[in-house]
Amino acid sequence: MPSKLVPAEAFPPGEHLRDELTERGWTVAQLAEMMGRPSHVVSEILEAQIEITPDLAQVLSAALGTSTQLWLNLEAAYRLHTLIHGT
């Protein structure tokens, strides 16, 4: 009998971003400046108060040296998980 597959927990992209900031020793203000955005935008990402749009994914990837797709995938996985499983 096959075992039932249980989906992995999805986390808000802000958790990944928080880890990136910690590893790099950057502040919210420093990242915001690199992104050309106000600090509150970075804070809202960290607190999962705003979604990662394609535009935000582009500026995040440019500032962090990651791919735009990484941020879009993290956002999509999180939103789908919360839609299916609730918050």
C-alpha positions, 0 to 999 in steps of 0.5 A: 500500500503506497504511503500518503504524501504530505506536502512540505511546509511552504514559508513566506519569501520574507523568511528566506530574505531574512536569512539572506540579510543575516548571512550577509550582515545587511540591514533592512535599510541597506537592502532597501537602498540597494533596491531603490525602495523605501525601507518599509517595503523590505520590512513588509516583505519580511513580515509577509504583508505584501506579495512579491510581484515580478517587479519586486522579484527583479529588484530583489534578484539584482540586489542579492545576485539571485534569480528573479524566478527564485523569488517568484517561485517562493511567492507562488509556493507560499500562496498556493500552500496557504490557499490549499492548507490555510494560514 
